[in-house]
C-alpha cells in the first residue's frame, strides 16, 4: 500500500478504509479542493503563529472542520 496519495489524485481511494467508492472529480473540482486545503492551511498556520490558548485551539479545530465539510461537498 502507498504511504501517501495526493488528495486530488484519482487514486485517493487507496488509503481510505471507510469510503469504498469515489467518483472521478473534474479538473475544476480538483483545483477547488486544492485551493480549499491550501487556503485552510494558510489560515491554520496564521492562527498558530498568534500563540497558544484554548480559543486558538478551538479556532484551529473549526478551520479543520470547515475544510473537511467543504471537501465533503466537492466529493459527495
MOPAC internal coordinates of N, CA, C and O (Angstrom, degrees):
PM7 1SCF
backbone

  N    0.0000 0     0.00 0     0.00 0    0    0    0
  C    1.4573 1     0.00 0     0.00 0    1    0    0
  C    1.5204 1   109.79 1     0.00 0    2    1    0
  O    1.2310 1   120.45 1   -35.51 1    3    2    1
  N    1.3040 1   116.74 1   144.49 1    3    2    1
  C    1.4539 1   123.31 1   179.22 1    5    3    2
  C    1.5255 1   109.77 1   -73.57 1    6    5    3
  O    1.2310 1   120.33 1   -39.04 1    7    6    5
  N    1.3398 1   116.97 1   140.96 1    7    6    5
  C    1.4603 1   121.04 1   178.89 1    9    7    6
  C    1.5182 1   111.80 1   -68.92 1   10    9    7
  O    1.2310 1   120.37 1   135.28 1   11   10    9
  N    1.3204 1   116.91 1   -44.72 1   11   10    9
  C    1.4547 1   120.27 1  -179.95 1   13   11   10
  C    1.5270 1   109.70 1  -135.74 1   14   13   11
  O    1.2310 1   121.77 1   -27.86 1   15   14   13
  N    1.3072 1   114.21 1   152.14 1   15   14   13
  C    1.4597 1   121.99 1   176.72 1   17   15   14
  C    1.5164 1   106.61 1  -137.76 1   18   17   15
  O    1.2310 1   120.38 1   -47.39 1   19   18   17
  N    1.3076 1   116.87 1   132.61 1   19   18   17
  C    1.4629 1   120.35 1   178.09 1   21   19   18
  C    1.5209 1   109.90 1   -60.06 1   22   21   19
  O    1.2310 1   120.73 1   -41.27 1   23   22   21
  N    1.3260 1   116.20 1   138.73 1   23   22   21
  C    1.4635 1   120.06 1  -178.50 1   25   23   22
  C    1.5184 1   112.50 1   -67.35 1   26   25   23
  O    1.2310 1   119.63 1   163.39 1   27   26   25
  N    1.3214 1   118.30 1   -16.61 1   27   26   25
  C    1.4606 1   119.90 1   178.17 1   29   27   26
  C    1.5303 1   111.77 1   -99.60 1   30   29   27
  O    1.2310 1   120.44 1  -176.81 1   31   30   29
  N    1.3349 1   116.77 1     3.19 1   31   30   29
  C    1.4621 1   120.80 1   178.77 1   33   31   30
  C    1.5239 1   110.53 1   -79.33 1   34   33   31
  O    1.2310 1   120.83 1   -32.85 1   35   34   33
  N    1.3147 1   116.03 1   147.15 1   35   34   33
  C    1.4584 1   119.92 1   174.34 1   37   35   34
  C    1.5259 1   111.47 1   -70.41 1   38   37   35
  O    1.2310 1   119.73 1   170.66 1   39   38   37
  N    1.3358 1   118.12 1    -9.34 1   39   38   37
  C    1.4632 1   122.94 1   178.23 1   41   39   38
  C    1.5343 1   112.20 1   -91.80 1   42   41   39
  O    1.2310 1   119.63 1  -164.97 1   43   42   41
  N    1.3269 1   118.30 1    15.03 1   43   42   41
  C    1.4626 1   121.00 1  -172.77 1   45   43   42
  C    1.5199 1   114.04 1   -68.35 1   46   45   43
  O    1.2310 1   119.04 1   173.48 1   47   46   45
  N    1.3278 1   119.44 1    -6.52 1   47   46   45
  C    1.4675 1   121.16 1   177.37 1   49   47   46
  C    1.5220 1   111.67 1   -80.23 1   50   49   47
  O    1.2310 1   119.95 1   166.53 1   51   50   49
  N    1.3000 1   117.70 1   -13.47 1   51   50   49
  C    1.4641 1   121.27 1  -173.85 1   53   51   50
  C    1.5285 1   111.89 1   -57.91 1   54   53   51
  O    1.2310 1   119.70 1   136.90 1   55   54   53
  N    1.3205 1   118.18 1   -43.10 1   55   54   53
  C    1.4653 1   120.31 1  -174.46 1   57   55   54
  C    1.5330 1   112.36 1  -109.46 1   58   57   55
  O    1.2310 1   120.16 1  -152.23 1   59   58   57
  N    1.3252 1   117.29 1    27.77 1   59   58   57
  C    1.4618 1   120.75 1   179.80 1   61   59   58
  C    1.5197 1   109.69 1  -115.44 1   62   61   59
  O    1.2310 1   120.80 1   -64.95 1   63   62   61
  N    1.3169 1   116.08 1   115.05 1   63   62   61
  C    1.4563 1   121.47 1  -176.79 1   65   63   62
  C    1.5251 1   112.15 1   -76.24 1   66   65   63
  O    1.2310 1   119.66 1   140.94 1   67   66   65
  N    1.3215 1   118.25 1   -39.06 1   67   66   65
  C    1.4589 1   121.82 1  -170.91 1   69   67   66
  C    1.5254 1   114.20 1   -82.71 1   70   69   67
  O    1.2310 1   120.10 1   131.49 1   71   70   69
  N    1.3028 1   117.41 1   -48.51 1   71   70   69
  C    1.4673 1   119.58 1  -176.73 1   73   71   70
  C    1.5228 1   108.05 1   -86.54 1   74   73   71
  O    1.2310 1   121.05 1   -60.81 1   75   74   73
  N    1.3142 1   115.60 1   119.19 1   75   74   73
  C    1.4598 1   120.36 1  -174.27 1   77   75   74
  C    1.5163 1   113.56 1   -91.19 1   78   77   75
  O    1.2310 1   119.94 1   162.90 1   79   78   77
  N    1.3047 1   117.73 1   -17.10 1   79   78   77
  C    1.4611 1   120.26 1  -179.30 1   81   79   78
  C    1.5213 1   109.51 1  -144.69 1   82   81   79
  O    1.2310 1   121.29 1   -39.38 1   83   82   81
  N    1.2911 1   115.14 1   140.62 1   83   82   81
  C    1.4530 1   122.49 1   176.17 1   85   83   82
  C    1.5114 1   108.50 1  -124.42 1   86   85   83
  O    1.2310 1   120.69 1   -30.72 1   87   86   85
  N    1.2978 1   116.28 1   149.28 1   87   86   85
  C    1.4555 1   118.19 1   170.68 1   89   87   86
  C    1.5250 1   107.08 1   -88.84 1   90   89   87
  O    1.2310 1   120.64 1   -26.08 1   91   90   89
  N    1.3031 1   116.38 1   153.92 1   91   90   89
  C    1.4553 1   120.59 1   177.61 1   93   91   90
  C    1.5256 1   108.20 1   -73.86 1   94   93   91
  O    1.2310 1   121.01 1   -51.11 1   95   94   93
  N    1.3185 1   115.68 1   128.89 1   95   94   93
  C    1.4657 1   120.74 1  -179.36 1   97   95   94
  C    1.5213 1   110.20 1   -84.89 1   98   97   95
  O    1.2310 1   121.57 1   -30.59 1   99   98   97
  N    1.3185 1   114.59 1   149.41 1   99   98   97
  C    1.4609 1   119.54 1   173.96 1  101   99   98
  C    1.5270 1   108.52 1   -73.23 1  102  101   99
  O    1.2310 1   120.70 1   -15.62 1  103  102  101
  N    1.3098 1   116.28 1   164.38 1  103  102  101
  C    1.4623 1   119.52 1   176.95 1  105  103  102
  C    1.5243 1   111.33 1   -61.36 1  106  105  103
  O    1.2310 1   120.48 1   145.35 1  107  106  105
  N    1.3301 1   116.68 1   -34.65 1  107  106  105
  C    1.4671 1   120.49 1   178.06 1  109  107  106
  C    1.5293 1   110.62 1   -66.17 1  110  109  107
  O    1.2310 1   120.34 1   138.71 1  111  110  109
  N    1.3223 1   116.96 1   -41.29 1  111  110  109
  C    1.4663 1   120.66 1   178.27 1  113  111  110
  C    1.5294 1   111.04 1   -66.39 1  114  113  111
  O    1.2310 1   120.62 1   140.88 1  115  114  113
  N    1.3237 1   116.41 1   -39.12 1  115  114  113
  C    1.4707 1   119.89 1   177.00 1  117  115  114
  C    1.5235 1   110.62 1   -62.92 1  118  117  115
  O    1.2310 1   120.64 1   137.28 1  119  118  117
  N    1.3195 1   116.38 1   -42.72 1  119  118  117
  C    1.4643 1   120.17 1   178.59 1  121  119  118
  C    1.5251 1   110.96 1   -64.69 1  122  121  119
  O    1.2310 1   120.45 1   140.00 1  123  122  121
  N    1.3348 1   116.75 1   -40.00 1  123  122  121
  C    1.4698 1   120.43 1   178.55 1  125  123  122
  C    1.5223 1   110.47 1   -64.29 1  126  125  123
  O    1.2310 1   120.15 1   137.50 1  127  126  125
  N    1.3431 1   117.31 1   -42.50 1  127  126  125
  C    1.4640 1   120.00 1   178.89 1  129  127  126
  C    1.5239 1   110.73 1   -62.74 1  130  129  127
  O    1.2310 1   120.37 1   137.62 1  131  130  129
  N    1.3101 1   116.90 1   -42.38 1  131  130  129
  C    1.4635 1   120.48 1   178.36 1  133  131  130
  C    1.5195 1   110.76 1   -61.47 1  134  133  131
  O    1.2310 1   120.30 1   136.99 1  135  134  133
  N    1.3350 1   117.04 1   -43.01 1  135  134  133
  C    1.4658 1   120.38 1   179.77 1  137  135  134
  C    1.5255 1   111.57 1   -65.85 1  138  137  135
  O    1.2310 1   120.24 1   137.12 1  139  138  137
  N    1.3296 1   117.14 1   -42.88 1  139  138  137
  C    1.4719 1   120.54 1   178.00 1  141  139  138
  C    1.5191 1   109.71 1   -57.01 1  142  141  139
  O    1.2310 1   120.57 1   133.00 1  143  142  141
  N    1.3227 1   116.51 1   -47.00 1  143  142  141
  C    1.4697 1   120.16 1  -177.91 1  145  143  142
  C    1.5218 1   111.74 1   -69.38 1  146  145  143
  O    1.2310 1   120.23 1   139.40 1  147  146  145
  N    1.3293 1   117.16 1   -40.60 1  147  146  145
  C    1.4720 1   119.91 1   178.64 1  149  147  146
  C    1.5266 1   111.33 1   -64.42 1  150  149  147
  O    1.2310 1   120.54 1   133.11 1  151  150  149
  N    1.3345 1   116.57 1   -46.89 1  151  150  149
  C    1.4668 1   120.34 1   179.93 1  153  151  150
  C    1.5290 1   110.75 1   -65.29 1  154  153  151
  O    1.2310 1   120.58 1   139.54 1  155  154  153
  N    1.3344 1   116.50 1   -40.46 1  155  154  153
  C    1.4601 1   120.26 1   177.70 1  157  155  154
  C    1.5234 1   111.47 1   -61.49 1  158  157  155
  O    1.2310 1   120.75 1   136.62 1  159  158  157
  N    1.3388 1   116.17 1   -43.38 1  159  158  157
  C    1.4632 1   120.28 1   179.13 1  161  159  158
  C    1.5227 1   111.41 1   -64.74 1  162  161  159
  O    1.2310 1   120.45 1   138.46 1  163  162  161
  N    1.3228 1   116.75 1   -41.54 1  163  162  161
  C    1.4704 1   119.84 1   178.82 1  165  163  162
  C    1.5272 1   111.05 1   -61.33 1  166  165  163
  O    1.2310 1   120.47 1   136.10 1  167  166  165
  N    1.3306 1   116.70 1   -43.90 1  167  166  165
  C    1.4655 1   120.33 1   179.05 1  169  167  166
  C    1.5266 1   110.48 1   -66.64 1  170  169  167
  O    1.2310 1   120.45 1   137.51 1  171  170  169
  N    1.3320 1   116.75 1   -42.49 1  171  170  169
  C    1.4696 1   122.43 1   178.28 1  173  171  170
  C    1.5283 1   110.03 1   -58.86 1  174  173  171
  O    1.2310 1   120.52 1   134.18 1  175  174  173
  N    1.3358 1   116.61 1   -45.82 1  175  174  173
  C    1.4614 1   120.50 1   179.09 1  177  175  174
  C    1.5273 1   111.68 1   -64.29 1  178  177  175
  O    1.2310 1   120.32 1   140.09 1  179  178  177
  N    1.3283 1   117.00 1   -39.91 1  179  178  177
  C    1.4667 1   120.31 1   178.32 1  181  179  178
  C    1.5264 1   110.63 1   -62.17 1  182  181  179
  O    1.2310 1   120.53 1   132.81 1  183  182  181
  N    1.3290 1   116.59 1   -47.19 1  183  182  181
  C    1.4760 1   120.43 1   178.51 1  185  183  182
  C    1.5253 1   109.92 1   -59.46 1  186  185  183
  O    1.2310 1   120.80 1   139.12 1  187  186  185
  N    1.3328 1   116.07 1   -40.88 1  187  186  185
  C    1.4614 1   120.26 1   178.47 1  189  187  186
  C    1.5160 1   113.06 1   -63.00 1  190  189  187
  O    1.2310 1   120.21 1   151.48 1  191  190  189
  N    1.3190 1   117.20 1   -28.52 1  191  190  189
  C    1.4683 1   120.78 1  -179.16 1  193  191  190
  C    1.5246 1   112.81 1   -75.88 1  194  193  191
  O    1.2310 1   119.97 1   169.38 1  195  194  193
  N    1.3236 1   117.67 1   -10.62 1  195  194  193
  C    1.4665 1   121.38 1  -177.42 1  197  195  194
  C    1.5164 1   113.50 1   -81.96 1  198  197  195
  O    1.2310 1   120.56 1   168.40 1  199  198  197
  N    1.3211 1   116.53 1   -11.60 1  199  198  197
  C    1.4524 1   120.25 1  -179.47 1  201  199  198
  C    1.5142 1   110.59 1   127.35 1  202  201  199
  O    1.2310 1   121.60 1    22.57 1  203  202  201
  N    1.3414 1   114.53 1  -157.43 1  203  202  201
  C    1.4570 1   119.89 1  -179.71 1  205  203  202
  C    1.5212 1   109.68 1  -132.30 1  206  205  203
  O    1.2310 1   121.61 1   -47.10 1  207  206  205
  N    1.3349 1   114.53 1   132.90 1  207  206  205
  C    1.4597 1   120.86 1   174.69 1  209  207  206
  C    1.5136 1   107.26 1  -165.33 1  210  209  207
  O    1.2310 1   120.66 1   -12.80 1  211  210  209
  N    1.2862 1   116.34 1   167.20 1  211  210  209
  C    1.4615 1   121.39 1   176.06 1  213  211  210
  C    1.5292 1   109.68 1   -61.24 1  214  213  211
  O    1.2310 1   120.83 1   140.02 1  215  214  213
  N    1.3272 1   116.02 1   -39.98 1  215  214  213
  C    1.4616 1   120.57 1  -178.89 1  217  215  214
  C    1.5339 1   111.19 1   -63.79 1  218  217  215
  O    1.2310 1   120.66 1   137.55 1  219  218  217
  N    1.3271 1   116.35 1   -42.45 1  219  218  217
  C    1.4653 1   119.18 1   179.08 1  221  219  218
  C    1.5241 1   111.39 1   -69.08 1  222  221  219
  O    1.2310 1   120.41 1   144.52 1  223  222  221
  N    1.3296 1   116.83 1   -35.48 1  223  222  221
  C    1.4649 1   119.67 1   175.60 1  225  223  222
  C    1.5235 1   110.68 1   -61.71 1  226  225  223
  O    1.2310 1   120.83 1   137.38 1  227  226  225
  N    1.3199 1   116.03 1   -42.62 1  227  226  225
  C    1.4668 1   120.00 1   177.02 1  229  227  226
  C    1.5244 1   110.97 1   -64.17 1  230  229  227
  O    1.2310 1   120.33 1   138.42 1  231  230  229
  N    1.3177 1   116.98 1   -41.58 1  231  230  229
  C    1.4649 1   120.67 1   179.77 1  233  231  230
  C    1.5311 1   110.28 1   -60.93 1  234  233  231
  O    1.2310 1   120.26 1   135.92 1  235  234  233
  N    1.3334 1   117.11 1   -44.08 1  235  234  233
  C    1.4633 1   120.41 1   179.55 1  237  235  234
  C    1.5293 1   111.14 1   -64.54 1  238  237  235
  O    1.2310 1   120.34 1   140.67 1  239  238  237
  N    1.3240 1   116.95 1   -39.33 1  239  238  237
  C    1.4663 1   120.18 1   177.25 1  241  239  238
  C    1.5190 1   110.78 1   -62.89 1  242  241  239
  O    1.2310 1   120.20 1   139.05 1  243  242  241
  N    1.3176 1   117.22 1   -40.95 1  243  242  241
  C    1.4658 1   120.79 1   179.89 1  245  243  242
  C    1.5203 1   111.61 1   -67.72 1  246  245  243
  O    1.2310 1   119.98 1   145.39 1  247  246  245
  N    1.3260 1   117.63 1   -34.61 1  247  246  245
  C    1.4647 1   120.69 1   175.42 1  249  247  246
  C    1.5227 1   109.37 1   -63.55 1  250  249  247
  O    1.2310 1   120.39 1   134.47 1  251  250  249
  N    1.3249 1   116.85 1   -45.53 1  251  250  249
  C    1.4642 1   121.07 1   178.19 1  253  251  250
  C    1.5294 1   110.65 1   -59.55 1  254  253  251
  O    1.2310 1   120.73 1   138.33 1  255  254  253
  N    1.3208 1   116.20 1   -41.67 1  255  254  253
  C    1.4616 1   121.01 1   179.28 1  257  255  254
  C    1.5324 1   111.00 1   -65.57 1  258  257  255
  O    1.2310 1   120.41 1   137.62 1  259  258  257
  N    1.3138 1   116.83 1   -42.38 1  259  258  257
  C    1.4656 1   120.12 1   179.81 1  261  259  258
  C    1.5290 1   110.93 1   -62.53 1  262  261  259
  O    1.2310 1   120.18 1   137.94 1  263  262  261
  N    1.3245 1   117.26 1   -42.06 1  263  262  261
  C    1.4624 1   120.88 1   177.36 1  265  263  262
  C    1.5281 1   109.67 1   -62.74 1  266  265  263
  O    1.2310 1   120.32 1   135.17 1  267  266  265
  N    1.3219 1   116.99 1   -44.83 1  267  266  265
  C    1.4578 1   120.92 1   179.94 1  269  267  266
  C    1.5252 1   111.24 1   -57.20 1  270  269  267
  O    1.2310 1   120.07 1   131.65 1  271  270  269
  N    1.3343 1   117.47 1   -48.35 1  271  270  269
  C    1.4630 1   120.74 1  -177.03 1  273  271  270
  C    1.5232 1   111.50 1   -68.21 1  274  273  271
  O    1.2310 1   120.06 1   142.33 1  275  274  273
  N    1.3202 1   117.48 1   -37.67 1  275  274  273
  C    1.4663 1   119.92 1   178.65 1  277  275  274
  C    1.5330 1   110.56 1   -65.36 1  278  277  275
  O    1.2310 1   120.51 1   137.69 1  279  278  277
  N    1.3296 1   116.63 1   -42.31 1  279  278  277
  C    1.4673 1   120.49 1   177.63 1  281  279  278
  C    1.5212 1   109.90 1   -66.06 1  282  281  279
  O    1.2310 1   120.44 1   139.74 1  283  282  281
  N    1.3235 1   116.76 1   -40.26 1  283  282  281
  C    1.4735 1   120.63 1   178.05 1  285  283  282
  C    1.5288 1   109.73 1   -58.36 1  286  285  283
  O    1.2310 1   120.33 1   138.35 1  287  286  285
  N    1.3060 1   116.97 1   -41.65 1  287  286  285
  C    1.4717 1   120.64 1   177.51 1  289  287  286
  C    1.5337 1   110.62 1   -58.26 1  290  289  287
  O    1.2310 1   120.66 1   135.26 1  291  290  289
  N    1.3151 1   116.34 1   -44.74 1  291  290  289
  C    1.4648 1   120.18 1  -177.87 1  293  291  290
  C    1.5244 1   112.51 1   -67.88 1  294  293  291
  O    1.2310 1   120.00 1   145.02 1  295  294  293
  N    1.3212 1   117.60 1   -34.98 1  295  294  293
  C    1.4619 1   120.77 1  -172.28 1  297  295  294
  C    1.5128 1   114.11 1   -96.72 1  298  297  295
  O    1.2310 1   120.38 1   175.86 1  299  298  297
  N    1.3252 1   116.88 1    -4.14 1  299  298  297
  C    1.4804 1   119.72 1  -177.32 1  301  299  298
  C    1.5056 1   111.97 1   -70.91 1  302  301  299
  O    1.2310 1   120.10 1   180.00 1  303  302  301

